[in-house]
Amino acid sequence: MPAHPMTCAALVLAAGRSQRFGRDKRLARLPSGQTLLAATLARAFEQFAVVHIVLRPDDDAQQLGIDPRARIVWADQAEHGMGASLAAGVTALLQTPAQAVAVLLADMPWIAPRTLHTLCEQASATRIVLPLYQGQRGHPVVFGRAFWPALAQLHGDQGGRQVILDNPRACASVAVDDAGVVLDVDVPQALTSM
């Protein structure tokens, strides 16, 4: 548990359609037996006291095995892409006292807890913190509260990329020794990446 659990919240984006995967990858099993989504949520709860998860309106949280501690955000416009999901999640967070949010992707279960801790230690309301693994930018990106109004206006499939590009002076890249920040699951073969 971090020293200041309300400073940085987690937002897990899980409203995608898994088109490249061929089926709902959130329910795909890892070698451990956990579903991809359950593993990602479990990792988030290791570090964050507050975890929000963005789902589609037609999702069944119980069928997906959502941890009851997670705060569900229903993204009515999820079919329009990641930007719409991120906007819905950040809009819900505006009502919380958090000063930063770590945006995690549901298909990235291998991020080390120490990485999440390191990124949140660097977070502030006026900073965007990005992990770098061997020079490659990864996830999660931690957005300070100052950038939430811009994130809440997103649509389409661009996610927070434009907000990052628009605010280069606020960006802090943090080198991490954690391949998990760049490993996601787009195809079934990737379930055994780690």
C-alpha positions in Angstrom: 0.0 0.0 0.0 1.5 3.4 -0.9 2.1 6.0 1.7 -0.5 8.4 0.2 -3.1 6.0 -1.3 -5.5 8.8 -2.2 -2.9 10.8 -4.1 -2.8 8.5 -7.1 -5.8 6.4 -8.3 -5.8 3.7 -10.9 -8.0 3.6 -13.9 -8.1 0.3 -15.8 -9.3 0.6 -19.4 -11.3 -2.6 -20.1 -13.9 -1.5 -22.6 -12.2 -2.6 -25.9 -13.6 -5.2 -28.3 -10.5 -7.4 -28.7 -10.8 -7.5 -32.5 -7.2 -8.7 -33.1 -7.5 -11.3 -30.4 -10.5 -13.0 -32.0 -12.6 -13.3 -28.8 -13.0 -11.5 -25.5 -9.4 -11.5 -24.3 -10.4 -10.2 -20.9 -11.5 -13.7 -20.1 -8.5 -15.4 -21.7 -6.5 -17.5 -19.2 -2.9 -16.9 -18.3 -0.6 -19.8 -17.5 -1.4 -19.1 -13.8 -5.0 -19.8 -14.4 -6.1 -16.2 -13.8 -8.0 -14.4 -16.5 -6.1 -11.6 -18.2 -8.5 -9.0 -16.6 -8.4 -10.5 -13.1 -4.6 -10.5 -13.2 -4.4 -6.9 -14.3 -6.9 -5.9 -11.6 -5.0 -7.9 -8.9 -1.8 -6.1 -9.8 -3.5 -2.7 -9.6 -4.9 -3.5 -6.1 -1.4 -4.4 -4.9 -0.4 -0.8 -5.3 -3.6 1.4 -5.4 -6.2 1.9 -2.7 -8.6 3.2 -5.3 -9.1 1.3 -8.6 -11.7 2.3 -11.2 -12.4 0.1 -14.2 -14.0 1.2 -17.4 -16.4 -1.2 -19.0 -18.9 -1.2 -21.9 -22.6 -0.8 -21.1 -23.4 -4.4 -22.2 -20.7 -5.9 -20.0 -21.6 -8.2 -17.1 -19.2 -7.3 -14.2 -19.9 -10.6 -12.4 -19.3 -12.7 -15.6 -16.0 -10.8 -16.1 -15.0 -11.6 -12.5 -14.5 -8.0 -11.5 -13.1 -7.6 -8.0 -15.9 -6.1 -5.9 -13.5 -3.5 -4.6 -13.2 -2.0 -8.1 -15.3 1.1 -8.9 -17.0 0.5 -12.2 -17.3 3.3 -14.8 -19.7 2.5 -17.6 -18.5 4.1 -20.9 -21.6 4.7 -23.0 -19.4 5.7 -25.9 -16.9 2.9 -25.6 -17.5 1.7 -29.2 -15.9 4.9 -30.4 -12.5 3.9 -29.1 -10.0 4.2 -26.3 -10.3 8.0 -26.1 -14.0 7.7 -25.3 -13.3 5.1 -22.6 -10.5 7.3 -21.1 -12.8 10.3 -21.1 -15.5 8.4 -19.3 -13.1 7.1 -16.6 -11.5 10.5 -16.0 -14.8 12.2 -15.8 -15.8 9.8 -13.0 -12.5 10.6 -11.2 -13.2 14.3 -11.2 -15.4 13.7 -8.2 -12.6 12.1 -6.2 -9.8 13.8 -4.2 -7.1 12.0 -6.2 -4.4 14.3 -7.6 -3.1 11.9 -10.3 -4.4 8.8 -12.1 -2.4 5.9 -13.5 -4.0 4.7 -16.7 -3.6 1.0 -17.0 -4.6 -1.2 -19.9 -6.6 -4.4 -19.1 -4.3 -6.4 -21.4 -1.1 -5.6 -19.6 -0.9 -7.8 -16.5 2.9 -8.1 -16.1 3.8 -4.6 -14.8 5.8 -5.0 -11.6 4.3 -3.4 -8.4 7.6 -1.6 -7.8 7.2 0.1 -11.2 3.7 1.3 -10.3 5.1 2.6 -7.0 8.0 4.4 -8.7 5.7 6.1 -11.2 3.3 7.2 -8.5 6.1 8.6 -6.4 7.0 10.8 -9.3 3.4 11.9 -9.9 1.9 15.3 -9.1 -1.2 17.3 -10.1 0.9 19.2 -12.7 3.0 16.4 -14.2 2.6 13.5 -16.7 4.8 10.6 -15.8 5.7 8.1 -18.5 7.7 4.8 -18.0 10.5 4.0 -20.4 11.9 0.5 -20.8 15.1 0.3 -22.9 14.1 3.6 -24.5 10.6 2.5 -25.4 7.6 4.3 -23.9 5.2 2.1 -22.1 2.2 2.0 -19.7 0.8 3.1 -17.4 1.0 6.8 -18.0 0.2 8.8 -14.9 -1.7 12.0 -15.6 -1.8 14.8 -13.0 -5.2 16.3 -12.2 -4.3 19.5 -14.2 -4.7 17.4 -17.4 -8.0 15.7 -16.5 -10.2 18.3 -18.2 -8.4 17.7 -21.5 -8.6 13.9 -21.0 -12.3 14.2 -20.3 -12.8 15.7 -23.8 -11.2 12.8 -25.7 -13.0 10.8 -28.3 -12.0 8.3 -30.9 -9.1 5.8 -30.5 -6.1 8.1 -29.7 -6.1 7.7 -25.9 -4.1 10.3 -24.1 -1.4 10.7 -26.8 -2.5 14.1 -27.9 -2.5 15.4 -24.3 1.1 14.2 -23.9 2.1 15.8 -27.2 0.4 19.1 -26.2 2.2 19.3 -22.8 5.9 18.3 -23.4 7.2 20.5 -20.5 5.0 18.7 -18.1 6.2 15.2 -19.1 8.6 13.3 -17.0 10.0 10.1 -18.4 11.1 7.5 -15.8 13.5 4.7 -16.9 12.3 1.3 -15.4 13.8 -2.1 -15.6 10.4 -3.8 -16.3 9.5 -5.3 -19.6 5.9 -5.5 -18.3 5.4 -1.8 -19.2 5.6 -2.6 -22.9 4.1 -6.1 -23.0 0.4 -6.4 -24.0 -1.8 -9.1 -25.2 -3.1 -8.6 -28.8 -3.1 -12.2 -29.9 -3.6 -15.5 -28.0 0.1 -16.4 -28.3 1.0 -13.4 -26.2 -0.6 -14.9 -23.1 2.7 -16.7 -22.4 4.9 -13.6 -22.9 6.3 -13.6 -19.4 
